[in-house]
């Protein structure tokens, strides 16, 4: 088995790792191994752009009601010509 040494970890991170390990009934070393194992086993996927992230977040929501008709209200397209 390989060994890995990580230096300069903030005290607050170490404390959170210790609490997490205690909660899960592990030593801190075993907890870190589990975290690394899970991170390494996650499927690699390319990062999506903001638009793709938003679209994925709201996909399938759609309208759940009928939009009311607004008779007599027409929209005029904007003019981009200098006046």
Contact map, one row per residue, 1 for C-alpha under 8 A:
11100000000000000000000000000000000000000000000000000000000000000000000000000000000
11110000000000000000000000000000000000000000000000000000000000000000000000000000000
11111000000000000000000000000000000000000000000000000000000000000000000000000000000
01111100000000000000000000000000000000000000000000000000000000000000000000000000000
00111110000000000000000000000000000000000000000000000000000000000000000000000000000
00011111100000000000000000000000000000000000000000000000000000000000000000000000000
00001111100000000000000000000000000000000000000000000000000000000000000000000000000
00000111110000000000000000000000000000000000000000000000000000000000000000000000000
00000111111011000000000000000000000000000000000000000000000000000000000000000000000
00000001111111000000000000000000000000000000000000000000000000000000000000000000000
00000000111111100000000000000000000000000000000000000000000000000000000000000000000
00000000011111110000000000000000000000000000000000000000000000000000000000000000000
00000000111111111000000000000000000000000000000000000000000000000000000000000000000
00000000111111111100000000000000000000000000000000000000000000000000000000000000000
00000000001111111110000000000000000000000000000000000000000000000000000000000000000
00000000000111111111000000000000000000000000000000000000000000000000000000000000000
00000000000011111111100000010011000000000000000000000000000000000000000000000000000
00000000000001111111110000110000000000000000000000000000000000000000000000000000000
00000000000000111111111000000000000000000000000000000000000000000000000000000000000
00000000000000011111111100000010000000000000000000000000000000000000000000000000000
00000000000000001111111111110110000000000000000000000000000000000000000000000000000
00000000000000000111111111110000000000000000000000000000000000000000000000000000000
00000000000000000011111111000000000000000000000000000000000000000000000000000000000
00000000000000000001111111000010000000000000000000000000000000000000000000000000000
00000000000000000000111111100000000000000000000000000000000000000000000000000000000
00000000000000000000111111111110000000000000000000000000000000000000000000000000000
00000000000000000100110011111110000000000000000000000000000000000000000000000000000
00000000000000001100110001111111000000000000000000000000000000000000000000000000000
00000000000000000000000001111111100000000000000000000000000000000000000000000000000
00000000000000000000100001111111110000000000000000000000000000000000000000000000000
00000000000000001001100101111111111000000000000000000000000000000000000000000000000
00000000000000001000000000011111111100000000000000000000000000000000000000000000000
00000000000000000000000000001111111110000000000000000000000000000000000000000000000
00000000000000000000000000000111111111000000000000000000000000000000000000000000000
00000000000000000000000000000011111111100000000000000000000000000000000000000000000
00000000000000000000000000000001111111110000000000000000000000000000000000000000000
00000000000000000000000000000000111111111000000000000000000000000000000000000000000
00000000000000000000000000000000011111111100000000000000000000000000000000000000000
00000000000000000000000000000000001111111100000000000000000000000000000000000000000
00000000000000000000000000000000000111111100000000000000000000000000000000000000000
00000000000000000000000000000000000011111110000000000000000000000000000000000000000
00000000000000000000000000000000000001111111000000000000000000000000000000000000000
00000000000000000000000000000000000000001111100000000000000000000000000000000000000
00000000000000000000000000000000000000000111110000000000000000000000000000000000000
00000000000000000000000000000000000000000011111000000000000000000000000000000000000
00000000000000000000000000000000000000000001111100000000000000000000000000000000000
00000000000000000000000000000000000000000000111110000000000000000000000000000000000
00000000000000000000000000000000000000000000011111011000000000000000000000000000000
00000000000000000000000000000000000000000000001111111000000000000000000000000000000
00000000000000000000000000000000000000000000000111111100000000000000000000000000000
00000000000000000000000000000000000000000000000011111110000000000000000000000000000
00000000000000000000000000000000000000000000000111111111000000000000000000000000000
00000000000000000000000000000000000000000000000111111111100000000000000000000000000
00000000000000000000000000000000000000000000000001111111110000000000000000000000000
00000000000000000000000000000000000000000000000000111111111000000000000000000000000
00000000000000000000000000000000000000000000000000011111111000000000000000000000000
00000000000000000000000000000000000000000000000000001111111000000000000000000000000
00000000000000000000000000000000000000000000000000000111111110000000000000000000000
00000000000000000000000000000000000000000000000000000011111111000000000000000000000
00000000000000000000000000000000000000000000000000000000011111000000000000000000000
00000000000000000000000000000000000000000000000000000000011111100000000000000000000
00000000000000000000000000000000000000000000000000000000001111110000000000000000000
00000000000000000000000000000000000000000000000000000000000011111100000000000000000
00000000000000000000000000000000000000000000000000000000000001111100000000000000000
00000000000000000000000000000000000000000000000000000000000000111110000000000000000
00000000000000000000000000000000000000000000000000000000000000111111000000000000000
00000000000000000000000000000000000000000000000000000000000000001111100000000000000
00000000000000000000000000000000000000000000000000000000000000000111110000000000000
00000000000000000000000000000000000000000000000000000000000000000011111000000000000
00000000000000000000000000000000000000000000000000000000000000000001111110000000000
00000000000000000000000000000000000000000000000000000000000000000000111110000000000
00000000000000000000000000000000000000000000000000000000000000000000011111000000000
00000000000000000000000000000000000000000000000000000000000000000000011111100000000
00000000000000000000000000000000000000000000000000000000000000000000000111110000000
00000000000000000000000000000000000000000000000000000000000000000000000011111000000
00000000000000000000000000000000000000000000000000000000000000000000000001111100000
00000000000000000000000000000000000000000000000000000000000000000000000000111110000
00000000000000000000000000000000000000000000000000000000000000000000000000011111000
00000000000000000000000000000000000000000000000000000000000000000000000000001111100
00000000000000000000000000000000000000000000000000000000000000000000000000000111110
00000000000000000000000000000000000000000000000000000000000000000000000000000011111
00000000000000000000000000000000000000000000000000000000000000000000000000000001111
00000000000000000000000000000000000000000000000000000000000000000000000000000000111
